[in-house]
Amino acid sequence: MIFEHEIPSGSRLYFGESAKLKREIESVASQTFDSLGFEEIVTPFFSYHQHESFNDKKPLIRLNDNENHEVTLRADSTADVVRIVTKRLGRSTESKKWFYIQPTVSFPTKEQYQIGAEVIGGNFEKMAKTAVLLLEQLDIEPILQISNIHIPHLLNEKYGISLEVLRSMHVEQILAADLPWIEQLVRIDSESDLSDLNVFPDDIRTELEKIREAVSKLEYKKLVISPLFYAKMRYYDSLTFRMFEENNLLAMGGIYSIEGVEAAGFALYTDECISNKMNRE
């Protein structure tokens, strides 16, 4: 029996203070992006192409249009922003910098409100700085974690370390790999640890140099480096960043390629930011 006051698990309800905070966060984000020269975009809730962005189609909520073509509800904003800006808007706009404030939904009944930004041809450092600035405007100063998703893939494909081991960070199993430099790689967590990279093979050193160059351009006191961080991320294949406080993930982004289009972007998770501010108050 479903009572009249019940709402589905995973859905969102805002009232009183939470509704006020949500509106304030979105207003600050809109003003911040506008001051940085971003254009706003609101993508359709329905899409013919969302399935192209997901290896696992299970999260997608499927419907059919009036001609019985399959459509899905918006489960991701990044791919649609890039696709619409480059293929539908095309020559009608010269803007390369876009932001959105909108929810995503996924199976069975999960809502997630996001504030995001995508820059066609953008670079990692500017995108990370934009995310830091936005959270500063919201009076939130989380940890900024810098990673390079290509390093775990190299460890898996060339050096025999399982992605599952890396995902769960089983340090003992990682150190058990017969690699003379693996302990130094595990111990990297600050910019000073990147000063001498000669111990690493060329492929790993190249990816660590990308982290070193990016970190040298970021002035943020709560910065950590996690070269072994691995999570399934749909587009990111190089430098990534995450921002979190007390194990709550507030934002995530990096550089990526979608259908041959190079871009940089991030998503800020509105609901986690609301919870962060309410818990502090």
C-alpha atoms as one frame of an Amber mdcrd trajectory, in Angstrom:
protein
   0.000   0.000   0.000   1.299   3.450  -0.959   0.218   6.256   1.325  -0.842
   9.624  -0.064   2.158  11.431   1.440   4.791   9.015   0.099   7.198   9.891
  -2.715   9.334   7.377  -4.668  12.718   6.464  -3.240  15.459   8.523  -4.888
  13.188  11.427  -5.787  13.727  14.928  -4.406  11.542  17.179  -2.273  12.569
  20.722  -1.332  10.693  22.850   1.179  11.441  25.675   3.563  15.179  26.086
   4.119  16.254  23.491   1.525  14.135  25.154  -1.180  15.599  28.539  -0.263
  19.163  27.221  -0.382  18.556  25.539  -3.719  17.339  28.805  -5.224  20.282
  30.743  -3.731  22.855  28.235  -4.992  21.413  28.285  -8.495  21.237  32.100
  -8.483  24.883  32.443  -7.400  25.934  29.911 -10.047  24.025  31.732 -12.779
  25.559  35.095 -11.869  29.067  33.608 -11.600  28.923  31.897 -14.979  27.439
  35.003 -16.599  30.308  37.109 -15.264  32.773  34.629 -16.796  31.211  34.880
 -20.254  29.250  31.620 -20.266  25.959  31.256 -22.148  23.132  29.293 -20.541
  21.564  26.253 -22.156  18.643  24.061 -21.053  18.616  20.781 -22.940  15.471
  18.740 -23.651  14.286  16.225 -21.089  13.770  13.746 -23.940  16.603  12.496
 -26.145  17.128  10.130 -29.055  20.846   9.854 -28.359  21.428   9.386 -24.615
  22.025   5.659 -25.087  25.190   6.470 -27.086  26.789   7.866 -23.918  26.152
   4.818 -21.745  27.875   1.434 -21.981  25.375   0.146 -19.426  21.893   1.092
 -20.653  20.171   0.058 -17.411  20.112   3.586 -15.853  18.158   4.945 -18.820
  14.402   5.478 -18.517  12.899   4.653 -21.914   9.771   5.927 -23.633   8.492
   6.119 -27.208   7.520   9.105 -29.332   4.371   9.366 -31.453   6.066   7.436
 -34.273   7.217   4.739 -31.860  10.892   5.800 -31.952  12.641   5.105 -28.674
  13.491   8.133 -26.556  15.079   8.326 -23.127  14.792  10.827 -20.320  17.834
  13.001 -19.635  20.250  10.909 -17.576  23.298  12.994 -18.458  23.751  16.613
 -19.491  27.320  16.762 -20.808  26.892  14.707 -23.971  23.678  16.483 -24.948
  25.219  19.944 -24.427  28.218  19.096 -26.638  26.076  17.375 -29.265  23.465
  20.143 -29.468  25.979  23.014 -29.482  28.210  21.487 -32.166  25.622  19.753
 -34.367  22.269  21.496 -33.946  23.199  25.089 -33.128  26.263  24.901 -35.349
  26.921  28.173 -37.121  24.077  29.981 -35.374  26.309  30.576 -32.346  29.973
  31.347 -31.845  29.946  30.691 -28.113  32.182  27.895 -26.847  31.337  28.316
 -23.144  28.025  26.973 -21.841  26.466  26.306 -18.468  23.321  24.489 -17.406
  21.191  24.215 -14.274  18.923  21.197 -14.586  18.170  17.754 -13.158  18.968
  14.320 -14.512  16.884  11.221 -13.884  17.842   7.567 -13.992  16.254   4.185
 -13.434  14.335   3.424 -11.386  13.456   6.743  -9.681  16.654   8.711  -9.047
  16.684  12.511  -9.459  19.913  14.472  -9.326  20.053  18.254  -9.700  23.240
  19.520 -11.283  24.932  22.794 -12.138  27.424  22.237 -14.899  29.721  23.937
 -17.366  31.191  22.760 -20.658  33.797  24.570 -22.750  34.370  23.368 -26.310
  38.137  23.175 -26.735  38.598  24.210 -23.098  41.549  23.297 -20.904  41.771
  21.488 -17.602  43.254  24.255 -15.463  40.645  26.882 -16.359  37.836  24.407
 -15.762  39.179  23.436 -12.335  39.632  27.122 -11.434  36.027  27.814 -12.465
  34.759  25.040 -10.194  36.894  26.349  -7.309  35.594  29.879  -7.865  31.982
  28.741  -7.930  32.316  26.844  -4.657  34.104  29.812  -3.092  31.118  31.961
  -4.056  28.967  29.420  -2.194  31.284  29.661   0.856  32.405  26.052   0.460
  36.105  25.127   0.480  36.381  21.388  -0.146  39.384  19.201  -0.941  40.436
  19.330  -4.599  41.705  15.962  -5.855  43.669  15.864  -9.126  43.975  12.590
 -11.035  44.738  11.267 -14.490  42.380   8.482 -15.529  44.858   7.298 -18.173
  47.324   6.105 -15.507  45.042   3.357 -14.108  44.307   2.239 -17.682  48.035
   1.971 -18.403  48.586   0.018 -15.189  45.856  -2.367 -16.240  46.678  -2.756
 -19.937  50.502  -2.779 -19.771  51.432  -3.721 -16.220  48.788  -6.265 -15.234
  47.107  -4.476 -12.313  43.367  -5.088 -12.230  41.062  -2.093 -12.569  38.937
  -3.632  -9.847  41.937  -3.591  -7.500  42.572   0.050  -8.394  38.916   0.997
  -7.985  38.822  -0.452  -4.473  42.351   0.831  -3.695  43.682  -2.446  -2.328
  47.126  -0.992  -1.644  48.697  -4.314  -0.619  47.670  -5.928  -3.893  48.918
  -2.920  -5.873  52.282  -3.005  -4.094  52.521  -6.735  -4.783  52.933  -5.993
  -8.492  56.477  -6.767  -9.644  57.242  -3.162 -10.586  60.267  -1.369  -9.067
  58.547   2.033  -9.168  55.045   1.100  -7.981  55.652   2.129  -4.350  56.758
   5.616  -5.421  53.599   5.913  -7.524  51.384   4.852  -4.617  52.998   7.434
  -2.323  52.401  10.451  -4.579  49.913  12.846  -2.971  51.397  16.362  -3.264
  53.114  18.572  -5.822  56.516  18.045  -4.203  56.230  14.305  -4.901  56.276
  15.112  -8.631  59.617  16.923  -8.597  61.635  13.942  -9.890  59.844  11.516
 -12.201  62.875   9.772 -13.742  62.191   6.549 -11.832  59.014   5.914 -13.856
  58.753   4.378 -17.339  58.133   6.788 -20.202  54.380   6.189 -20.530  53.646
   6.666 -16.816  56.033   9.628 -16.585  54.275  11.398 -19.481  50.920  11.190
 -17.696  52.421  12.308 -14.377  53.979  15.304 -16.133  50.483  16.331 -17.237
  49.403  16.314 -13.587  52.503  18.282 -12.563  51.900  20.945 -15.206  48.231
  21.296 -14.246  48.930  21.489 -10.505  51.598  24.156 -11.035  48.871  26.438
 -12.445  46.394  25.859  -9.624  46.778  27.805  -6.400  44.614  25.944  -3.929
  45.710  25.016  -0.436  43.470  21.949  -0.052  44.867  20.139  -3.086  45.793
  16.455  -3.181  47.105  14.313  -6.028  45.763  10.793  -6.564  47.428   9.244
  -9.623  45.881   5.824  -8.949  42.300   7.035  -8.609  40.007   5.063 -10.887
  36.267   5.157 -11.415  34.120   4.381 -14.428  33.737   7.733 -16.165  31.957
   7.887 -19.471  34.066  10.408 -21.388  37.069  11.382 -19.316  40.274   9.803
 -20.574  42.986  12.055 -19.124  43.118  14.713 -16.383  40.185  14.758 -13.967
  39.335  16.455 -10.699  36.947  15.817  -7.839  35.947  18.145  -5.002  34.645
  16.668  -1.785  34.168  17.399   1.902  33.746  14.712   4.563  33.302  12.013
   1.889  30.510  13.973   0.181  31.270  14.475  -3.509  30.404  18.072  -4.402
  31.802  18.399  -7.930  33.623  16.407 -10.581  35.086  17.252 -13.976  37.997
  17.166 -16.375  38.896  17.028 -20.043  37.173  14.640 -22.413  36.288  13.809
 -26.002  32.770  13.165 -27.307  32.333  12.135 -30.952  35.646  13.719 -31.855
  34.936  16.996 -30.028  37.565  17.925 -27.430  36.137  19.765 -24.436  36.484
  20.398 -20.709  33.748  20.578 -18.132  32.468  19.807 -14.681  29.270  19.158
 -12.783  28.442  20.501  -9.342  25.954  18.383  -7.414  23.312  20.736  -6.070
  21.797  18.355  -3.538  25.169  17.645  -1.905  25.878  21.388  -1.677  22.498
  21.954  -0.020  23.217  19.209   2.500  26.690  20.643   3.146  25.330  24.102
   3.942  22.400  22.818   6.040  24.686  20.583   8.102  27.010  23.495   8.827
  24.135  25.764   9.812
